[in-house]
Amino acid sequence: MTSPILTARKLNKRYGRVVAMEDCDFDLLPGEILAVIGDNGAGKSTLIKALSGALRPDSGEIRLDGKLVHFSSPIQAREHGIETVYQTLALSPALTIADNIFMGREIRKPGIMGSLFRQLDKKKMQDFARNKLSELGLMTIQNIAQTVETLSGGQRQGVAVARAAAFGTNVVILDEPTAALGVKESRKVLDLIKTVKSKGIPIILISHNMPHVFEVADRIHVHRLGKRLCVIDPKDYTMSDAVALMTGAMAPPDQEVAA
Amino acid sequence: MTDAPGSVDTRLPEQETVAEFDSSHKSTFHRLLGFLQATPSAIPLFVLITAIIVFGILNGHRFFSPFALTLILQQVAIVGIVAVAQSLVILTAGIDLSVGAIAVMSSVIMGKFTFDLGMPPELAVLCGLATGLFFGTANGLLVAYVKLPPFIVTLGMWQIVLAANFLYSGSVVIRSEEIAQRAPILQFFGRTIEVGGAIFTYGVILLLLLVLLMSYILSQTAWGRHVYAVGDDPDAAELSGVKVKATLVSVYAIGGLICAFAGWALIGRLGSVSPQAGQLANIESVTAVVIGGISLFGGRGSVAGTLFGALIVGVFTLGLRLLGADVQWTYLLIGALIIFAVTIDQTIRKVSL
């Protein structure tokens, strides 16, 4: 059996008297798309924030490739090759596509222009951005220097996913990537997710949309009451089963969840 | 990362891609707005050139001479320098009401430390610059870490610095002759270069160099991109890995330092050190920035626009004065320009292209 790339064991997080995570476990296998589903308030965003470095769990451990990691900020998680596409996308609308892709990790020119005058290598960044977008099938870009605000919702999602896929060497986390999109654009984003997977990058997909989850996920992590209830194979269960598990209407299968 | 570029094309035929960056269907109006969005300093430049031509025609050679045109530069130099600092702050969606007070305080420190404490003037200048840096940093820390609104922080700082300035100086002016005799370096930016009737003070040259330097920094360095990103959407910037707080502090700190340079240049312009000077620099700098096309909502605009904005004010002031018009006409027209500029900004920001 392949060993998981990202694991969490016995994560706990409390906000005052509210328990957001209680002895929560998590496993992501290499190359898979793992969907995380759960009712509102089940604590899935707390789990995802812990994995992406946006919050520190009170206790428990997270391992990347078997090595213990502690993230105190999303930037640290990024340095470990874990990229997150937030629901808000975290793009700066007035800046260009290339600016956005390289925000916070700009490339400077070689030589004295870069070291002393701190000049950015815009051409290199634009070429890289263009390559990444075309690799993901987000081609037909005439102008990589156009601002993000000139793009449609789906296109913006595409830029955010491209940024994550470009730098997410270990894991890409997608938080509700289709929630704000129409049918046609959702379709394209789902295709994009499959393309990213085909590049061998494992993906954690948080979504409320059962058809989307069942279409792309290899396994489904069902989150309930602050912990993992079970992991199911979408081929063995129906969407209504998944919803029943999520809401507690159905008892979880008796299984060994750990991969 | 494993690359499998071959698999992409089969999966996503080109006509069905997520990102279709097609602009062929855009109307002329949209293309114009797109151009203005990309080049926000275009309108102020257009207004500036038009104003120069119109006043040139109306006033003839009295206005359209190297002397008069460079006189405008001299008259806007101080406000222009302060406006560069203001630009940085407004790009982060903030505002700095304390710029003028910091400039004056810095100039008073330079003068008092030289004449009262008997410091070497060079050292007093450094102390003055450090004063600007100090108050700017204080603004930045309060905005970034205590999370107070920039308007409130700098409104308070304005009062504090101005009062400290009057308390410390006793509102006493240090006379020009005295400075020229004992500490000419304080008047450094008042020195001039003459090129065929055109007179450039060192203060004007400082302004122009500062605009060039800041334009480079804002467009060509990571820090500059971060300033825009922070102004555009601080949460997005933070999640993208920008150190938002550090960027904010540095912006206010550099703003304070630039104001201190403006204070130094102010001594050159006046000849004397006057605690009463520069009272309107905060409002005038905001005017220059806004007319220059920088969005008050942050993330949009350029310092070149700010320079044009300051020059527009200068051209209107001199042009109307030469026409013999009441000075109130200048204020009236500048007021109209401010509203016009913000209207344009709103239009550009709201239209999704």
HADDOCK unambig.tbl for C-alpha pairs under 7 A between the chains (distance, minus, plus):
assign (segid A and resid 74 and name CA) (segid B and resid 239 and name CA) 6.83 0.50 0.50
assign (segid A and resid 75 and name CA) (segid B and resid 241 and name CA) 5.60 0.50 0.50
assign (segid A and resid 90 and name CA) (segid B and resid 235 and name CA) 7.00 0.50 0.50
assign (segid A and resid 90 and name CA) (segid B and resid 236 and name CA) 3.74 0.50 0.50
assign (segid A and resid 90 and name CA) (segid B and resid 237 and name CA) 6.73 0.50 0.50
assign (segid A and resid 90 and name CA) (segid B and resid 239 and name CA) 6.11 0.50 0.50
assign (segid A and resid 90 and name CA) (segid B and resid 240 and name CA) 6.41 0.50 0.50
assign (segid A and resid 91 and name CA) (segid B and resid 236 and name CA) 5.54 0.50 0.50
assign (segid A and resid 92 and name CA) (segid B and resid 229 and name CA) 5.79 0.50 0.50
assign (segid A and resid 92 and name CA) (segid B and resid 232 and name CA) 5.93 0.50 0.50
assign (segid A and resid 92 and name CA) (segid B and resid 233 and name CA) 5.98 0.50 0.50
assign (segid A and resid 92 and name CA) (segid B and resid 236 and name CA) 6.39 0.50 0.50
assign (segid A and resid 92 and name CA) (segid B and resid 237 and name CA) 6.98 0.50 0.50
assign (segid A and resid 94 and name CA) (segid B and resid 232 and name CA) 6.59 0.50 0.50
assign (segid A and resid 94 and name CA) (segid B and resid 299 and name CA) 6.67 0.50 0.50
assign (segid A and resid 94 and name CA) (segid B and resid 300 and name CA) 6.91 0.50 0.50
assign (segid A and resid 103 and name CA) (segid B and resid 240 and name CA) 5.96 0.50 0.50
assign (segid A and resid 103 and name CA) (segid B and resid 241 and name CA) 6.89 0.50 0.50
assign (segid A and resid 103 and name CA) (segid B and resid 242 and name CA) 7.00 0.50 0.50
assign (segid A and resid 104 and name CA) (segid B and resid 240 and name CA) 6.08 0.50 0.50
assign (segid A and resid 104 and name CA) (segid B and resid 241 and name CA) 4.71 0.50 0.50
assign (segid A and resid 104 and name CA) (segid B and resid 242 and name CA) 4.92 0.50 0.50
assign (segid A and resid 106 and name CA) (segid B and resid 222 and name CA) 6.19 0.50 0.50
assign (segid A and resid 118 and name CA) (segid B and resid 221 and name CA) 5.68 0.50 0.50
assign (segid A and resid 119 and name CA) (segid B and resid 220 and name CA) 5.24 0.50 0.50
assign (segid A and resid 119 and name CA) (segid B and resid 221 and name CA) 5.09 0.50 0.50
assign (segid A and resid 120 and name CA) (segid B and resid 220 and name CA) 5.50 0.50 0.50
assign (segid A and resid 120 and name CA) (segid B and resid 221 and name CA) 5.40 0.50 0.50
assign (segid A and resid 120 and name CA) (segid B and resid 222 and name CA) 6.70 0.50 0.50
assign (segid A and resid 135 and name CA) (segid B and resid 5 and name CA) 5.67 0.50 0.50
assign (segid A and resid 135 and name CA) (segid B and resid 8 and name CA) 6.57 0.50 0.50
assign (segid A and resid 136 and name CA) (segid B and resid 8 and name CA) 6.36 0.50 0.50
assign (segid A and resid 137 and name CA) (segid B and resid 8 and name CA) 5.85 0.50 0.50
assign (segid A and resid 137 and name CA) (segid B and resid 9 and name CA) 6.65 0.50 0.50
assign (segid A and resid 137 and name CA) (segid B and resid 12 and name CA) 5.89 0.50 0.50
assign (segid A and resid 137 and name CA) (segid B and resid 17 and name CA) 6.29 0.50 0.50
assign (segid A and resid 138 and name CA) (segid B and resid 17 and name CA) 5.60 0.50 0.50
assign (segid A and resid 138 and name CA) (segid B and resid 18 and name CA) 5.77 0.50 0.50
assign (segid A and resid 138 and name CA) (segid B and resid 19 and name CA) 5.22 0.50 0.50
assign (segid A and resid 139 and name CA) (segid B and resid 14 and name CA) 6.99 0.50 0.50
assign (segid A and resid 139 and name CA) (segid B and resid 17 and name CA) 6.85 0.50 0.50
assign (segid A and resid 139 and name CA) (segid B and resid 19 and name CA) 6.64 0.50 0.50
assign (segid A and resid 140 and name CA) (segid B and resid 20 and name CA) 5.71 0.50 0.50
assign (segid A and resid 140 and name CA) (segid B and resid 21 and name CA) 6.25 0.50 0.50
assign (segid A and resid 141 and name CA) (segid B and resid 20 and name CA) 6.48 0.50 0.50
assign (segid A and resid 141 and name CA) (segid B and resid 21 and name CA) 5.11 0.50 0.50
assign (segid A and resid 142 and name CA) (segid B and resid 21 and name CA) 6.12 0.50 0.50
assign (segid A and resid 149 and name CA) (segid B and resid 352 and name CA) 6.92 0.50 0.50
assign (segid A and resid 150 and name CA) (segid B and resid 352 and name CA) 6.23 0.50 0.50
assign (segid A and resid 150 and name CA) (segid B and resid 353 and name CA) 5.10 0.50 0.50
assign (segid A and resid 154 and name CA) (segid B and resid 18 and name CA) 6.13 0.50 0.50
assign (segid A and resid 155 and name CA) (segid B and resid 18 and name CA) 5.54 0.50 0.50
assign (segid A and resid 155 and name CA) (segid B and resid 19 and name CA) 4.60 0.50 0.50
assign (segid A and resid 158 and name CA) (segid B and resid 18 and name CA) 6.46 0.50 0.50
assign (segid A and resid 158 and name CA) (segid B and resid 19 and name CA) 6.79 0.50 0.50
assign (segid A and resid 169 and name CA) (segid B and resid 1 and name CA) 5.64 0.50 0.50
assign (segid A and resid 185 and name CA) (segid B and resid 18 and name CA) 6.89 0.50 0.50
assign (segid A and resid 188 and name CA) (segid B and resid 17 and name CA) 6.75 0.50 0.50
assign (segid A and resid 188 and name CA) (segid B and resid 18 and name CA) 5.48 0.50 0.50
assign (segid A and resid 189 and name CA) (segid B and resid 18 and name CA) 6.94 0.50 0.50
assign (segid A and resid 195 and name CA) (segid B and resid 8 and name CA) 6.58 0.50 0.50
assign (segid A and resid 199 and name CA) (segid B and resid 2 and name CA) 5.41 0.50 0.50
assign (segid A and resid 199 and name CA) (segid B and resid 3 and name CA) 5.54 0.50 0.50
assign (segid A and resid 199 and name CA) (segid B and resid 4 and name CA) 5.93 0.50 0.50
assign (segid A and resid 200 and name CA) (segid B and resid 2 and name CA) 5.97 0.50 0.50
